[in-house]
């Protein structure tokens, strides 16, 4: 056993002396495997981009076909857009609209329109109600905004509604008389032109009347307060 060990040492010594000792091979750094992508995440990312592209294409197709839902870009002012109606008429229409907007969401939906027509004494079928909304539903949302509600009376005054239609019944049975007072309901073209030219002065006159009415109410209130104070001082003295 000792002789074998001695023999190995002598051979190693000889190899060093002759320069033939084998050099240890350098250790190679372990190669780290490249992390694999999660196939579910890749599919989800691909699906999101596909859905977004599909939505854009659908929107463009709806716009081309005239079926796209409009996106409001400006504030609606009924007094400037519906100049053929007086301020009183528009306020009456707004009061009527709010009365039947039982959901208080700024729209009259199918069920609220059904109730309105029943209250007016002209009940409509489900299909008839849908046709009424569709005739003035410019944004295709299936309900009436206040602007679309005003369109009913504009078309009624202009004679653009069918006589037996539900919208004509609504305009005729409401307490708002637009067929005789509205500019579009004037007797002839020249009378309509005269009324159209006087819209600005009429509008200003109505504003002045409102201010005078508020001033009169304030004066009466002050007089009542002064009379009450005088009466109070009489009892306290």
MIVOVO-161318 format. One record per residue: residue in one letter; x, y, z of N, C-alpha, C in turn; residue number from 1. Coordinates in nm, 2 decimals, always signed. Layout:
REM residues N
- a	X	Y	Z	X	Y	Z	X	Y	Z	NUM
...
This chain:
REM residues 237
- x	+0.08	-0.12	+0.00	+0.00	+0.00	+0.00	+0.09	+0.12	+0.00	1
- x	+0.19	+0.12	+0.09	+0.28	+0.24	+0.09	+0.36	+0.25	-0.03	2
- x	+0.40	+0.13	-0.09	+0.48	+0.13	-0.22	+0.40	+0.19	-0.33	3
- x	+0.27	+0.16	-0.34	+0.18	+0.22	-0.44	+0.17	+0.37	-0.43	4
- x	+0.16	+0.41	-0.31	+0.15	+0.56	-0.28	+0.28	+0.63	-0.32	5
- x	+0.39	+0.56	-0.29	+0.52	+0.62	-0.32	+0.54	+0.62	-0.47	6
- x	+0.49	+0.52	-0.54	+0.51	+0.51	-0.69	+0.43	+0.62	-0.75	7
- x	+0.31	+0.65	-0.70	+0.23	+0.76	-0.76	+0.29	+0.90	-0.74	8
- x	+0.35	+0.92	-0.62	+0.42	+1.04	-0.60	+0.54	+1.06	-0.69	9
- x	+0.61	+0.95	-0.72	+0.73	+0.96	-0.81	+0.68	+0.99	-0.95	10
- x	+0.58	+0.93	-0.99	+0.53	+0.96	-1.13	+0.48	+1.10	-1.14	11
- x	+0.41	+1.15	-1.04	+0.37	+1.29	-1.04	+0.49	+1.39	-1.04	12
- x	+0.59	+1.35	-0.96	+0.71	+1.43	-0.96	+0.78	+1.44	-1.09	13
- x	+0.78	+1.32	-1.16	+0.84	+1.31	-1.29	+0.77	+1.39	-1.39	14
- x	+0.64	+1.39	-1.38	+0.56	+1.46	-1.48	+0.58	+1.61	-1.46	15
- x	+0.59	+1.66	-1.34	+0.62	+1.80	-1.31	+0.75	+1.84	-1.37	16
- x	+0.85	+1.75	-1.35	+0.99	+1.78	-1.40	+0.99	+1.79	-1.55	17
- x	+0.92	+1.71	-1.62	+0.92	+1.70	-1.76	+0.82	+1.80	-1.82	18
- x	+0.74	+1.87	-1.74	+0.64	+1.97	-1.79	+0.53	+1.91	-1.86	19
- x	+0.49	+1.79	-1.82	+0.38	+1.73	-1.89	+0.26	+1.71	-1.80	20
- x	+0.26	+1.78	-1.68	+0.15	+1.76	-1.59	+0.02	+1.82	-1.65	21
- x	-0.08	+1.74	-1.65	-0.21	+1.79	-1.71	-0.27	+1.91	-1.63	22
- x	-0.31	+2.01	-1.70	-0.36	+2.13	-1.64	-0.51	+2.11	-1.62	23
- x	-0.56	+2.15	-1.51	-0.71	+2.14	-1.49	-0.79	+2.22	-1.58	24
- x	-0.89	+2.17	-1.64	-0.97	+2.24	-1.73	-1.06	+2.35	-1.66	25
- x	-1.07	+2.47	-1.72	-1.14	+2.57	-1.65	-1.29	+2.53	-1.64	26
- x	-1.34	+2.57	-1.53	-1.49	+2.54	-1.51	-1.57	+2.64	-1.59	27
- x	-1.66	+2.58	-1.66	-1.75	+2.66	-1.74	-1.87	+2.71	-1.65	28
- x	-1.90	+2.84	-1.67	-2.02	+2.90	-1.59	-2.14	+2.83	-1.64	29
- x	-2.23	+2.80	-1.56	-2.35	+2.73	-1.60	-2.44	+2.83	-1.69	30
- x	-2.49	+2.78	-1.79	-2.58	+2.86	-1.88	-2.72	+2.86	-1.83	31
- x	-2.77	+2.98	-1.80	-2.90	+2.99	-1.74	-3.00	+2.98	-1.86	32
- x	-3.10	+2.90	-1.84	-3.20	+2.89	-1.94	-3.29	+3.02	-1.96	33
- x	-3.32	+3.05	-2.08	-3.39	+3.17	-2.11	-3.54	+3.15	-2.06	34
- x	-3.58	+3.25	-1.98	-3.72	+3.23	-1.92	-3.82	+3.23	-2.04	35
- x	-3.91	+3.13	-2.02	-4.01	+3.11	-2.12	-4.13	+3.21	-2.10	36
- x	-4.19	+3.26	-2.21	-4.30	+3.35	-2.19	-4.42	+3.27	-2.15	37
- x	-4.51	+3.34	-2.07	-4.63	+3.27	-2.03	-4.73	+3.27	-2.15	38
- x	-4.77	+3.16	-2.20	-4.85	+3.16	-2.32	-4.99	+3.23	-2.30	39
- x	-5.04	+3.22	-2.17	-5.17	+3.29	-2.14	-5.15	+3.44	-2.15	40
- x	-5.04	+3.49	-2.10	-5.02	+3.64	-2.11	-5.00	+3.68	-2.25	41
- x	-4.93	+3.60	-2.33	-4.92	+3.64	-2.47	-5.05	+3.64	-2.55	42
- x	-5.13	+3.54	-2.52	-5.26	+3.53	-2.58	-5.35	+3.65	-2.53	43
- x	-5.34	+3.68	-2.40	-5.42	+3.79	-2.35	-5.39	+3.93	-2.42	44
- x	-5.25	+3.95	-2.43	-5.21	+4.07	-2.50	-5.25	+4.08	-2.64	45
- x	-5.24	+3.96	-2.71	-5.29	+3.96	-2.85	-5.44	+3.98	-2.86	46
- x	-5.51	+3.92	-2.76	-5.65	+3.94	-2.76	-5.70	+4.08	-2.74	47
- x	-5.62	+4.15	-2.65	-5.66	+4.29	-2.62	-5.64	+4.38	-2.74	48
- x	-5.53	+4.36	-2.81	-5.50	+4.44	-2.93	-5.61	+4.41	-3.04	49
- x	-5.64	+4.28	-3.05	-5.74	+4.24	-3.15	-5.88	+4.30	-3.12	50
- x	-5.92	+4.30	-2.99	-6.05	+4.36	-2.95	-6.05	+4.51	-2.97	51
- x	-5.94	+4.57	-2.94	-5.93	+4.72	-2.97	-5.95	+4.75	-3.11	52
- x	-5.88	+4.68	-3.20	-5.88	+4.70	-3.34	-6.02	+4.67	-3.39	53
- x	-6.08	+4.56	-3.34	-6.22	+4.53	-3.38	-6.32	+4.64	-3.34	54
- x	-6.30	+4.69	-3.22	-6.39	+4.80	-3.18	-6.38	+4.92	-3.27	55
- x	-6.26	+4.96	-3.31	-6.23	+5.07	-3.39	-6.30	+5.05	-3.53	56
- x	-6.28	+4.93	-3.58	-6.34	+4.90	-3.71	-6.49	+4.90	-3.71	57
- x	-6.55	+4.85	-3.60	-6.69	+4.85	-3.58	-6.74	+4.99	-3.57	58
- x	-6.67	+5.08	-3.50	-6.71	+5.22	-3.48	-6.71	+5.29	-3.62	59
- x	-6.60	+5.27	-3.70	-6.59	+5.33	-3.83	-6.70	+5.28	-3.92	60
- x	-6.74	+5.15	-3.92	-6.84	+5.10	-4.00	-6.98	+5.16	-3.96	61
- x	-7.00	+5.18	-3.83	-7.13	+5.24	-3.79	-7.14	+5.39	-3.83	62
- x	-7.02	+5.46	-3.83	-7.02	+5.60	-3.87	-7.05	+5.60	-4.02	63
- x	-6.99	+5.51	-4.10	-7.01	+5.51	-4.25	-7.16	+5.48	-4.28	64
- x	-7.22	+5.39	-4.20	-7.36	+5.36	-4.23	-7.46	+5.45	-4.16	65
- x	-7.41	+5.54	-4.08	-7.50	+5.64	-4.02	-7.57	+5.58	-3.89	66
- x	-7.51	+5.48	-3.84	-7.57	+5.41	-3.72	-7.49	+5.44	-3.59	67
- x	-7.39	+5.52	-3.60	-7.30	+5.55	-3.48	-7.37	+5.63	-3.38	68
- x	-7.35	+5.60	-3.25	-7.40	+5.68	-3.15	-7.32	+5.81	-3.14	69
- x	-7.40	+5.92	-3.14	-7.33	+6.05	-3.14	-7.26	+6.08	-3.01	70
- x	-7.15	+6.15	-3.01	-7.08	+6.18	-2.89	-7.09	+6.33	-2.87	71
- x	-7.16	+6.38	-2.77	-7.18	+6.52	-2.75	-7.05	+6.60	-2.73	72
- x	-7.04	+6.71	-2.81	-6.92	+6.79	-2.81	-6.95	+6.93	-2.76	73
- x	-7.08	+6.96	-2.74	-7.11	+7.10	-2.70	-7.23	+7.10	-2.61	74
- x	-7.25	+7.21	-2.54	-7.36	+7.23	-2.45	-7.48	+7.27	-2.53	75
- x	-7.59	+7.20	-2.50	-7.72	+7.23	-2.57	-7.79	+7.35	-2.50	76
- x	-7.82	+7.45	-2.58	-7.90	+7.56	-2.53	-8.02	+7.57	-2.61	77
- x	-8.14	+7.54	-2.55	-8.26	+7.54	-2.63	-8.31	+7.67	-2.68	78
- x	-8.27	+7.78	-2.61	-8.31	+7.91	-2.65	-8.25	+7.96	-2.77	79
- x	-8.12	+7.92	-2.80	-8.05	+7.96	-2.92	-8.07	+7.86	-3.04	80
- x	-8.10	+7.74	-3.01	-8.12	+7.64	-3.11	-8.26	+7.63	-3.16	81
- x	-8.35	+7.66	-3.07	-8.50	+7.66	-3.11	-8.55	+7.80	-3.10	82
- x	-8.50	+7.88	-3.19	-8.55	+8.02	-3.18	-8.69	+8.04	-3.23	83
- x	-8.75	+7.94	-3.30	-8.88	+7.96	-3.34	-8.98	+7.96	-3.23	84
- x	-8.94	+7.91	-3.11	-9.03	+7.91	-3.00	-9.00	+8.02	-2.90	85
- x	-9.10	+8.07	-2.83	-9.07	+8.17	-2.73	-9.01	+8.11	-2.60	86
- x	-8.96	+8.19	-2.52	-8.91	+8.14	-2.39	-9.02	+8.07	-2.31	87
- x	-9.14	+8.13	-2.31	-9.25	+8.07	-2.24	-9.28	+7.93	-2.29	88
- x	-9.28	+7.91	-2.42	-9.31	+7.78	-2.48	-9.20	+7.68	-2.44	89
- x	-9.08	+7.72	-2.45	-8.97	+7.63	-2.42	-8.97	+7.59	-2.27	90
- x	-9.01	+7.69	-2.18	-9.02	+7.66	-2.04	-9.13	+7.56	-2.01	91
- x	-9.24	+7.58	-2.09	-9.36	+7.49	-2.07	-9.32	+7.35	-2.12	92
- x	-9.25	+7.34	-2.23	-9.20	+7.21	-2.28	-9.11	+7.14	-2.18	93
- x	-9.02	+7.22	-2.12	-8.93	+7.17	-2.02	-9.00	+7.12	-1.90	94
- x	-9.10	+7.20	-1.85	-9.18	+7.15	-1.74	-9.25	+7.02	-1.76	95
- x	-9.31	+7.01	-1.88	-9.38	+6.89	-1.92	-9.28	+6.77	-1.93	96
- x	-9.16	+6.80	-1.99	-9.06	+6.69	-2.00	-9.02	+6.64	-1.86	97
- x	-8.99	+6.73	-1.77	-8.95	+6.70	-1.63	-9.06	+6.62	-1.56	98
- x	-9.19	+6.66	-1.59	-9.30	+6.59	-1.52	-9.31	+6.44	-1.55	99
- x	-9.27	+6.41	-1.68	-9.28	+6.27	-1.72	-9.15	+6.20	-1.71	100
- x	-9.04	+6.27	-1.68	-8.91	+6.21	-1.66	-8.91	+6.16	-1.51	101
- x	-8.98	+6.06	-1.48	-8.99	+6.01	-1.34	-8.86	+5.96	-1.29	102
- x	-8.77	+5.91	-1.38	-8.65	+5.86	-1.33	-8.55	+5.97	-1.30	103
- x	-8.58	+6.09	-1.34	-8.49	+6.21	-1.31	-8.35	+6.19	-1.36	104
- x	-8.34	+6.13	-1.48	-8.21	+6.11	-1.54	-8.19	+6.19	-1.66	105
- x	-8.28	+6.28	-1.69	-8.27	+6.37	-1.81	-8.32	+6.31	-1.94	106
- x	-8.39	+6.19	-1.93	-8.44	+6.13	-2.05	-8.58	+6.07	-2.02	107
- x	-8.65	+6.06	-2.13	-8.78	+5.99	-2.12	-8.77	+5.86	-2.19	108
- x	-8.77	+5.75	-2.12	-8.75	+5.62	-2.18	-8.89	+5.56	-2.23	109
- x	-8.88	+5.44	-2.27	-9.00	+5.37	-2.33	-9.12	+5.37	-2.23	110
- x	-9.09	+5.33	-2.11	-9.20	+5.32	-2.01	-9.25	+5.45	-1.97	111
- x	-9.17	+5.55	-1.96	-9.21	+5.69	-1.92	-9.29	+5.75	-2.04	112
- x	-9.26	+5.72	-2.16	-9.33	+5.77	-2.28	-9.47	+5.70	-2.28	113
- x	-9.47	+5.57	-2.24	-9.60	+5.50	-2.23	-9.69	+5.56	-2.13	114
- x	-9.64	+5.60	-2.01	-9.72	+5.67	-1.91	-9.77	+5.81	-1.96	115
- x	-9.68	+5.88	-2.03	-9.72	+6.01	-2.08	-9.83	+6.00	-2.18	116
- x	-9.83	+5.91	-2.27	-9.93	+5.89	-2.37	-10.06	+5.85	-2.31	117
- x	-10.05	+5.77	-2.20	-10.18	+5.73	-2.13	-10.24	+5.84	-2.06	118
- x	-10.15	+5.93	-2.00	-10.20	+6.05	-1.93	-10.27	+6.15	-2.03	119
- x	-10.21	+6.15	-2.15	-10.27	+6.25	-2.25	-10.39	+6.19	-2.31	120
- x	-10.43	+6.07	-2.28	-10.55	+6.01	-2.34	-10.53	+5.95	-2.48	121
- x	-10.40	+5.92	-2.52	-10.37	+5.86	-2.65	-10.28	+5.74	-2.63	122
- x	-10.32	+5.63	-2.56	-10.23	+5.52	-2.54	-10.18	+5.46	-2.67	123
- x	-10.06	+5.41	-2.66	-9.99	+5.35	-2.78	-9.95	+5.21	-2.75	124
- x	-9.94	+5.13	-2.86	-9.89	+5.00	-2.85	-9.74	+5.00	-2.82	125
- x	-9.68	+4.89	-2.79	-9.54	+4.88	-2.76	-9.46	+4.92	-2.89	126
- x	-9.51	+4.87	-3.00	-9.44	+4.90	-3.13	-9.46	+5.05	-3.17	127
- x	-9.58	+5.10	-3.13	-9.61	+5.24	-3.16	-9.52	+5.33	-3.08	128
- x	-9.49	+5.30	-2.96	-9.40	+5.38	-2.87	-9.26	+5.37	-2.93	129
- x	-9.22	+5.26	-2.97	-9.08	+5.24	-3.03	-9.07	+5.33	-3.15	130
- x	-9.17	+5.33	-3.24	-9.17	+5.41	-3.36	-9.17	+5.56	-3.33	131
- x	-9.23	+5.60	-3.22	-9.23	+5.74	-3.18	-9.09	+5.78	-3.14	132
- x	-9.02	+5.70	-3.06	-8.89	+5.73	-3.02	-8.79	+5.73	-3.14	133
- x	-8.81	+5.63	-3.23	-8.72	+5.62	-3.34	-8.73	+5.74	-3.44	134
- x	-8.84	+5.80	-3.45	-8.86	+5.91	-3.54	-8.78	+6.03	-3.51	135
- x	-8.75	+6.05	-3.38	-8.67	+6.17	-3.34	-8.54	+6.13	-3.26	136
- x	-8.51	+6.00	-3.26	-8.40	+5.95	-3.18	-8.27	+5.97	-3.26	137
- x	-8.21	+6.09	-3.25	-8.09	+6.12	-3.33	-7.96	+6.04	-3.29	138
- x	-7.95	+6.01	-3.16	-7.83	+5.94	-3.11	-7.85	+5.79	-3.09	139
- x	-7.97	+5.74	-3.13	-7.99	+5.59	-3.13	-7.97	+5.53	-3.00	140
- x	-8.02	+5.60	-2.89	-8.00	+5.54	-2.76	-8.13	+5.48	-2.70	141
- x	-8.24	+5.49	-2.79	-8.37	+5.43	-2.75	-8.45	+5.51	-2.65	142
- x	-8.42	+5.64	-2.63	-8.49	+5.72	-2.54	-8.49	+5.86	-2.58	143
- x	-8.57	+5.95	-2.52	-8.58	+6.09	-2.57	-8.50	+6.18	-2.47	144
- x	-8.41	+6.26	-2.53	-8.35	+6.37	-2.45	-8.44	+6.49	-2.46	145
- x	-8.41	+6.60	-2.39	-8.49	+6.72	-2.40	-8.48	+6.78	-2.54	146
- x	-8.37	+6.77	-2.60	-8.35	+6.83	-2.74	-8.44	+6.75	-2.83	147
- x	-8.44	+6.62	-2.82	-8.52	+6.53	-2.91	-8.67	+6.55	-2.88	148
- x	-8.70	+6.58	-2.75	-8.84	+6.62	-2.72	-8.89	+6.74	-2.79	149
- x	-8.80	+6.84	-2.79	-8.83	+6.97	-2.86	-8.85	+6.95	-3.01	150
- x	-8.77	+6.85	-3.07	-8.79	+6.82	-3.21	-8.93	+6.78	-3.25	151
- x	-9.00	+6.71	-3.15	-9.13	+6.67	-3.18	-9.22	+6.79	-3.21	152
- x	-9.21	+6.90	-3.13	-9.29	+7.02	-3.14	-9.25	+7.10	-3.26	153
- x	-9.12	+7.10	-3.29	-9.07	+7.17	-3.41	-9.13	+7.10	-3.54	154
- x	-9.13	+6.97	-3.54	-9.18	+6.90	-3.66	-9.33	+6.91	-3.67	155
- x	-9.39	+6.92	-3.55	-9.54	+6.93	-3.55	-9.58	+7.07	-3.61	156
- x	-9.50	+7.17	-3.56	-9.53	+7.31	-3.61	-9.50	+7.33	-3.75	157
- x	-9.40	+7.25	-3.80	-9.37	+7.26	-3.94	-9.45	+7.17	-4.03	158
- x	-9.54	+7.10	-3.98	-9.63	+7.01	-4.05	-9.55	+6.89	-4.11	159
- x	-9.45	+6.84	-4.04	-9.37	+6.73	-4.09	-9.41	+6.60	-4.03	160
- x	-9.51	+6.60	-3.94	-9.55	+6.47	-3.88	-9.68	+6.42	-3.94	161
- x	-9.69	+6.29	-3.95	-9.81	+6.23	-4.01	-9.93	+6.26	-3.91	162
- x	-10.04	+6.28	-3.97	-10.16	+6.32	-3.89	-10.20	+6.22	-3.79	163
- x	-10.18	+6.09	-3.82	-10.23	+5.98	-3.73	-10.11	+5.93	-3.65	164
- x	-10.00	+5.99	-3.65	-9.88	+5.94	-3.58	-9.89	+5.97	-3.43	165
- x	-9.82	+5.89	-3.35	-9.82	+5.91	-3.21	-9.76	+6.04	-3.17	166
- x	-9.65	+6.08	-3.24	-9.59	+6.21	-3.21	-9.69	+6.33	-3.23	167
- x	-9.77	+6.32	-3.34	-9.86	+6.42	-3.37	-9.97	+6.43	-3.26	168
- x	-10.01	+6.31	-3.21	-10.10	+6.31	-3.10	-10.05	+6.37	-2.97	169
- x	-9.92	+6.34	-2.95	-9.85	+6.40	-2.83	-9.85	+6.55	-2.84	170
- x	-9.81	+6.61	-2.96	-9.80	+6.75	-2.98	-9.94	+6.81	-2.97	171
- x	-10.04	+6.75	-3.02	-10.18	+6.80	-3.03	-10.24	+6.80	-2.89	172
- x	-10.22	+6.70	-2.81	-10.29	+6.68	-2.69	-10.22	+6.76	-2.57	173
- x	-10.10	+6.80	-2.59	-10.03	+6.87	-2.49	-10.08	+7.01	-2.48	174
- x	-10.06	+7.07	-2.36	-10.11	+7.21	-2.34	-10.02	+7.31	-2.41	175
- x	-9.92	+7.27	-2.48	-9.83	+7.37	-2.54	-9.87	+7.39	-2.68	176
- x	-9.92	+7.51	-2.71	-9.97	+7.54	-2.85	-9.86	+7.59	-2.93	177
- x	-9.80	+7.51	-3.02	-9.69	+7.55	-3.10	-9.74	+7.57	-3.25	178
- x	-9.85	+7.52	-3.28	-9.89	+7.52	-3.42	-9.94	+7.66	-3.46	179
- x	-9.98	+7.74	-3.36	-10.03	+7.88	-3.39	-9.93	+7.98	-3.35	180
- x	-9.85	+7.95	-3.25	-9.75	+8.06	-3.20	-9.61	+8.04	-3.26	181
- x	-9.58	+7.92	-3.30	-9.44	+7.89	-3.35	-9.42	+7.96	-3.48	182
- x	-9.30	+8.00	-3.50	-9.26	+8.06	-3.63	-9.29	+7.97	-3.75	183
- x	-9.25	+7.84	-3.73	-9.27	+7.74	-3.84	-9.42	+7.72	-3.87	184
- x	-9.51	+7.76	-3.77	-9.65	+7.74	-3.79	-9.72	+7.86	-3.84	185
- x	-9.65	+7.96	-3.88	-9.71	+8.08	-3.93	-9.80	+8.05	-4.06	186
- x	-9.89	+8.15	-4.09	-9.98	+8.12	-4.19	-9.92	+8.11	-4.33	187
- x	-9.82	+8.20	-4.35	-9.75	+8.19	-4.48	-9.61	+8.23	-4.47	188
- x	-9.54	+8.22	-4.58	-9.39	+8.24	-4.57	-9.35	+8.38	-4.53	189
- x	-9.42	+8.48	-4.58	-9.38	+8.62	-4.54	-9.41	+8.65	-4.40	190
- x	-9.51	+8.60	-4.34	-9.54	+8.62	-4.20	-9.43	+8.55	-4.12	191
- x	-9.39	+8.43	-4.16	-9.28	+8.36	-4.09	-9.15	+8.44	-4.10	192
- x	-9.13	+8.50	-4.21	-9.00	+8.58	-4.22	-9.01	+8.70	-4.12	193
- x	-9.12	+8.77	-4.12	-9.14	+8.88	-4.02	-9.12	+8.84	-3.88	194
- x	-9.18	+8.72	-3.85	-9.16	+8.67	-3.71	-9.02	+8.63	-3.68	195
- x	-8.95	+8.58	-3.78	-8.81	+8.54	-3.76	-8.72	+8.66	-3.74	196
- x	-8.75	+8.77	-3.81	-8.67	+8.89	-3.79	-8.69	+8.95	-3.65	197
- x	-8.81	+8.93	-3.59	-8.84	+8.99	-3.47	-8.81	+8.90	-3.35	198
- x	-8.75	+8.78	-3.38	-8.71	+8.69	-3.27	-8.62	+8.75	-3.16	199
- x	-8.52	+8.83	-3.21	-8.42	+8.88	-3.12	-8.49	+8.98	-3.03	200
- x	-8.57	+9.08	-3.08	-8.63	+9.18	-3.00	-8.73	+9.11	-2.91	201
- x	-8.80	+9.01	-2.95	-8.90	+8.94	-2.87	-8.83	+8.87	-2.76	202
- x	-8.72	+8.81	-2.78	-8.64	+8.74	-2.68	-8.60	+8.84	-2.57	203
- x	-8.55	+8.96	-2.61	-8.51	+9.06	-2.52	-8.62	+9.12	-2.44	204
- x	-8.74	+9.13	-2.50	-8.86	+9.18	-2.44	-8.90	+9.08	-2.33	205
- x	-8.89	+8.95	-2.36	-8.93	+8.85	-2.26	-8.84	+8.85	-2.14	206
- x	-8.71	+8.88	-2.16	-8.61	+8.89	-2.05	-8.64	+9.01	-1.97	207
- x	-8.68	+9.12	-2.03	-8.71	+9.24	-1.96	-8.84	+9.22	-1.87	208
- x	-8.93	+9.15	-1.93	-9.06	+9.12	-1.85	-9.03	+9.03	-1.73	209
- x	-8.94	+8.93	-1.75	-8.90	+8.85	-1.64	-8.83	+8.93	-1.53	210
- x	-8.74	+9.02	-1.57	-8.67	+9.10	-1.47	-8.77	+9.20	-1.40	211
- x	-8.86	+9.25	-1.47	-8.96	+9.34	-1.41	-9.05	+9.27	-1.31	212
- x	-9.09	+9.14	-1.35	-9.17	+9.06	-1.26	-9.10	+9.03	-1.13	213
- x	-8.97	+8.99	-1.14	-8.89	+8.97	-1.02	-8.87	+9.09	-0.94	214
- x	-8.86	+9.21	-1.00	-8.84	+9.33	-0.93	-8.97	+9.36	-0.85	215
- x	-9.09	+9.34	-0.92	-9.22	+9.36	-0.86	-9.24	+9.27	-0.74	216
- x	-9.20	+9.15	-0.75	-9.21	+9.05	-0.64	-9.12	+9.09	-0.52	217
- x	-9.00	+9.14	-0.56	-8.91	+9.19	-0.45	-8.96	+9.31	-0.38	218
- x	-9.02	+9.40	-0.45	-9.08	+9.52	-0.39	-9.20	+9.48	-0.30	219
- x	-9.28	+9.39	-0.34	-9.39	+9.35	-0.26	-9.34	+9.28	-0.13	220
- x	-9.24	+9.20	-0.15	-9.18	+9.13	-0.03	-9.13	+9.23	+0.07	221
- x	-9.06	+9.34	+0.02	-9.00	+9.44	+0.11	-9.12	+9.52	+0.18	222
- x	-9.22	+9.54	+0.10	-9.34	+9.61	+0.16	-9.40	+9.53	+0.27	223
- x	-9.41	+9.40	+0.25	-9.47	+9.31	+0.35	-9.38	+9.31	+0.48	224
- x	-9.25	+9.30	+0.45	-9.16	+9.30	+0.57	-9.17	+9.43	+0.65	225
- x	-9.17	+9.54	+0.58	-9.18	+9.67	+0.65	-9.31	+9.68	+0.73	226
- x	-9.42	+9.63	+0.67	-9.55	+9.64	+0.74	-9.55	+9.55	+0.86	227
- x	-9.48	+9.43	+0.85	-9.47	+9.34	+0.96	-9.39	+9.40	+1.07	228
- x	-9.28	+9.47	+1.04	-9.20	+9.53	+1.14	-9.27	+9.65	+1.21	229
- x	-9.35	+9.72	+1.13	-9.43	+9.83	+1.19	-9.53	+9.78	+1.28	230
- x	-9.60	+9.67	+1.24	-9.70	+9.61	+1.33	-9.64	+9.55	+1.46	231
- x	-9.52	+9.49	+1.44	-9.45	+9.44	+1.55	-9.41	+9.55	+1.65	232
- x	-9.36	+9.66	+1.60	-9.32	+9.77	+1.69	-9.44	+9.83	+1.76	233
- x	-9.56	+9.82	+1.70	-9.68	+9.87	+1.76	-9.72	+9.79	+1.88	234
- x	-9.70	+9.66	+1.87	-9.74	+9.57	+1.98	-9.63	+9.58	+2.09	235
- x	-9.51	+9.60	+2.05	-9.40	+9.60	+2.15	-9.39	+9.73	+2.23	236
- x	-9.45	+9.84	+2.18	-9.44	+9.97	+2.24	-9.54	+9.98	+2.35	237
